Amino acid sequence: MPTRNTATSYGRVSRTLHWLTALLIFAAFPLGVVANRLPYDTSEALAFKAQLFSVHKTLGVAMFAVAMVRILWAVTETRPAPLHPQRRLETLAAETVHWALYLSLVIVPLSGWAHHAAVAGFAPILWPFGQGLPFVPKSEAVAGAASATHWLFTKILFAAVALHIAGALKHALVDRDLTLARMTLGTAAGTPQAARSATPLVAALAIFAAGAAGAWAIAGQTAGTAAQPASPASVAAATATAGTWQVTEGTLTFAVRQMGADVPGTLPAWTAEIDFDPATGTGQVRVAIDTTQLTLGSVTDQARGPEFLDTAAHPTASFTAAIAPQGDTFTATGTLALRGAEVPVTLPFTLVLTGDTATMTGSLTLDRRDFGIGPSYPDENTVGFAVQVNVALTASRRE
């Protein structure tokens, strides 16, 4: 039994790659569907969901590697002749499906991998080579585009697989020819033909161009939705009155440990009213935060949900504190109101004054349990108790 293809048969390498690809598809696809639909309302449920997604992603990476090998092998090998070359339309359709299948086997796992690399946390790939992907930054926009591409091209892959199986069954049950036997047993059949047309490849590329346009449109709609302003109630609650210092730029970020990995998050929509006297080092600060704009890697929706911050019921958080010097640094000691709970908090920070400009950086660690966050996650196996909060801002003195 030959290792390489002939003009009338498939060799061992081609057949092994074919069936290995089929095995990976039929393992990864249902795992992704099931994992996506599983609840995550308890610690155990989230852990199981993450485990299934990890296996799904790992199989996807394996599928990508096998697909690349298979495509390189296919384009350098002899292509066995079709058994019914006189059926031109059927042959064209079959070869178009083959090319669509090849392209899907690259784009589907690659887009899933890109989405994984663009966000942080949740369900790592089960291998020792890191979780990132070259040239893929941590970016919500990149993650959204990759997610839309993955979703749409999964449908194309499913359609190509279904048509491929339907064609194989037709050959076996209706035509009763040796098409299936060529791929299962390496049986030689058919008559060598002249070079084939490039039309099937062009047709498959046209399908994928349409798919790419669809993914781009979906990603644009998702980005547009995400970019919508906060609800009027949230904006009204977060509006600050004038203080003696005006914030010109700043960031409010946090990190929580999930499934053994640190997942960074952001709270991009907030305002601060600051009254501060450089002569005494004392003052007051009032911060209003729009929690509906929170992002947290790949689990943003879960973080906004009722089990965690419950942003639908509690769209804003606030921090009101007194500023006081503490040696060479400062503290802001007050109350953090979050998710309906009010907890005493002290934020240590450093302050650099340059003329009428102040630069501040500070951080503190909160315990999510103090705010009733994640009550169904009583241990740290899935979601850590500690939440590291970091704030940095630049403010200018008002005239």
N, C-alpha and C positions, 0 to 999 in steps of 0.2 A: 504494500500500500504506500504510494508516494507521499513524501512530505510536502511537496509543492504542487500547485495546481497544474492541470494540463488544459488543453483546449476543450476537453469534454468531461473533466472531473475536478472536484475540490480535494486538495491535499489535506494531510493531517493538521497542519498549522491553521489553515483557514477554517476547518471544521471545529477545531478546539476553540479558536477565538469566537466563532459564531455562537457556540453553545455556552461558553463562559459569559459572553455578553447577555445572552438570554437569561441565564441564571441570575446575574446581577440585577437586571431590569425587574424580574419577577420577585426579587427579594426587596429591592430598595423602594419600588413604587408603592406597594401596599403599606410598608412601614411608614413612609412619609404621610400617606393618607390617614392611617390610624393614629399616628403620633399627633398630627395636626388637630384631630377631633377629640383627643383625650382631654378631660378636665384637669385643672391644676389647683383645685380648691383646698388641698391638704399637702402637707410636706411629702407624704409618701406618693401622692398622685403626681406632684411636680417632679420628684426624683425619677419615677418610672417614665414619665413623658420625656424628660431630658435624656434618659438612657436610650429610649427608642430613637430619638432624634440623633443622638451620637452615632448609633449604629447606621442609621439612614445616611448621615453625612459621610461616614467612613466608606460605606458601600458606594456612595456617589463618587468619591475621589478614586476608588478602585475602578469604577466604571469609566471615568475619564481616562485613566491610564490605559486600560484595555482598549478603549475606543481609539485612542491615538495609535496604538500599536496595530490595531486591526485596519485602520484606514491606510497607514503607511504600507502595510503588507498588501492590502488590496490594490493600491495604485501602482505597485511595483510588480505584481504578479500577473500571470496570464488569467484572463477572465473566461471561465467556461462559457461556451456558446449556449444561447437559449434553445430550449427544446422545440419551440414552435415559432421560428423566426418569421413565418408567413403571417402570423397574427401581430401585425405591427403595432396596433393600438394597445393591445394587451402587453406586449413586450415593453413599449414605451412607458406604460403605467407602472409596470413592475420595477423597471430600472429607476424611474423617478422616485418611487417609494423607497428603494434601496438608498439612494443618495439622501433623501430626506431623513431616513433613519440614521445614516452615518453622521450627518450634520447635527441632528438632535442629540446624539450620544456624546457630542462634544459640548454643545451649548448648554444643555440642561444641567449636567453636573458642574460645569465651569461657572455658570451663573449662580448656582446654589453655593458654591465655594466662595465666589466673590461676595455674596451677601453675608456669609459667615465671617469673612475677613473684614468687612466694612463696619460690622457692629461688634460689641464686646459681650462676652459672657454667654451662658446657657448652651449646654450640649456641645462639648468640645469634640473635635475629630479625634478618633482613637488611634493616634500614632505619635511618634516622638519627634516629629519634624516641625513643630510649631503650628499655630493656628492662623497665621497671616498668609497673604498672597502677594507676591511682588507687584508693585505699581497699583495696589488697591489700598487707598487710605481709609482711615476710620472716618466715615462720612454718612450722615443720614440720607443725603441725596444719592450717593453711590449705592447704598443699601436699598433704597427705594427702586432705583432703576434695575438693579440686579434681581430684586424680588419680583418685579413685574415681568422681567425677561424669563425668569425661572418658571413662573406661573403659566405664562402663555406657551412657552416652548415645551413644557411638560405635556400640554394638550396636543401639540403637534407630534411629539414623540409617541404618545398613546395612540393617536390616529394612525401613525406610520406602522407601529407594531401590530395594531388590529388589522390593517390592510395586508401586512406581510403574512400574518397567520391565516387570514382568509384566502389569500392567494395560494399558500401552501396546501390548505385543505382542499381547495378546488383542484389543484393538480393531483392530489392523492385520491380524492373521492369521486370527482367528475371526469377528469381527463385520464385518470389511472395511468399516469406516466411515471418516469423515474426522477422527477425533480426533487422530491423529498429524499429519495434514496441517495442521490448524489451528495446531500449534505449530512445524512446520517451514517451512511456506509462507505461513502467515497466511490459509489458506482459510477462508471463512465457511461455517458449517454449524450446524444446530440451529434451534430455535424459542425466542424469548425467553420466559423464565419469570418468575413472580412471585418476590418476595424469598425467599431460601433460608433454611432452618432453621439455627439456631445449634447444633444437636445435634452435627455433626462437630467443631466447635471444642471443645465440652464433652468429647466423647469423647477427643480428642487431649490435652486438659489432664489428664484422668483418667489416661491412659497416662503422662504425664510426672510426675504426682504420685506414681504408683507407682514410677516410675524414681527420683525424688528420694528417696523413702523407702528404696529399695534402695541408692542411693549413700550415704545417711546411715549405713545399717547397715554397709556395707563400710568406710566411713571410721572408724566406731566400732570395728570389729574390728581394723583396722590400727593405730589409736591404742592400743588395749588391748594388742596384741602388742608395740608399741614401748615401752609403759610397763612391761613385765614387768621384774622385777629381774634383775640379772646372775646368771650361773650361780653355784652355791655355791662352786665353785673360785675364781672371780674375786673373789667377795666375801671369801672367806677370805684370799686373797693381798693384798687391798687394805685389810685391817683394820689400823689403826695403833694402836700402844701410846701411853701417855701421854707427852707432852713437857712442857716448862715453859710453853708457849704453846698455846692452843686456838684453832683456826681457827673463826670464827663465820660467815663468808661469804667467797665467792671465786669467781673464774672462771678457766678455763684455755681459751684460744682459740688458733687458728692460722689462717694463710691461705697458700694456694698459688696460683700463677699457672697458669691452664689456658686454653688456646686464646686467649691474649692478655688474659684477664680475671682479676682477683683473686677467688678463691673462698674465703669465710670458713668455718671449721669450728669445732666445739666438742668438748671432752672433758669432759662434765659430771660424770662419776663419778670422783672422786679423793679421797684423804685425805692429810694432811700431819702429820708428827710434827716439832715444832720445839723445839729447845733453844737459847735465845739469852740472852746476858747483855748488857743495855743498857750496863752500865758499861764493858765492853771492846769491845763491838761484834762479838763473836765468838760462834760457835755451830755447830750442826749442823742439817741439815734432811734428812728422808727422806720422799719423796713416792711414793705408789703410785697408779697410774692404771689404770682399767678401760678398755682400748681398745675393747672390744666395744660401748661406748655412744657411740662416735665418730659425729658427723654432719658431712657435708661437702656442703652444698647438694644438688644433684640427683644427685651421684655418690657418695652415702654407701655404697651397696652395693659399688661398685667399690673405694672407699678401704678398706673392711674386707676385701676379697678377697685371695687369695694373691699377686697381683702387687704389692700395696702393703703394708698393715700386717699382712695375714694374721692377723686377730684370732682365727680358729679355732685356729690353732697357737700364737699368742702373745697370750693374752687380757689380759695385764697389761704395763705398762711401769713403770719405777722411776727415780727420780732421787735420788741420795745425794750430798750436798755439804757442804763446810765453808763457813761464813759468815765473812767478814772485811770490815773497813772498807776503803774505797777512796776517800780524800779525803772529799768530802761525801756520797758514796754508799756502796754496799756491793756485794759480789760473793758469789755462791754457786758455788764451784768444786768440781766432782766428776765423777760418771759418770752418763750417761743410758743405761739399758738398754732397748732398744726393738727389737722384731722379731728377737730373738736376738743383736743386736749391742750391744756396750758401747763407747760413745764418750765421750772427755773433753769436758766442756762447762763453760763459764763463763757464768753468768747475772748480768748487772749489774742492780741494782735500787735503787730509792729507798725510804726508810723514814721514816715519820712516827710518832713516839711521843707519845701524849697520855695521861699517867697510866699505867694498866694496859692501854691499847689501842694496838695497832700496826697501821698501814696500809701495805701494801707494794704496789708496782707494778714490774714488770720485763718485759723482752723480750729475745729473742735470735733469731738467724737460724741455722737448721740447714740442712745439705745432705742431701737425701733419699738421695743415693748412698752416704753414709757408713753408712747402715743397710740397704743392699741393697734399697731401696724403688724400685719401677718400673724394674727392669733392662731391660725391653723398650722403654723410652722413653729412648734414649741422648742425645737432644737436648732443647731446651726449646721446640720448636715446639708441642707439645701440653701437656706438663706441665713446669713450671719446676723447676729444681734447688733453689732456695731455698724454705725454709718458715719463715715468720715466726711465732714463738711469743710469746704475750702472757699474762702471769699477773698477777692482782690479787687481793689477799685482805686481810681484816681479822682480827686475832687478839687474844685477850685473855689476860692473864697468869693462869696457874693459881695458886690460893692454896696 
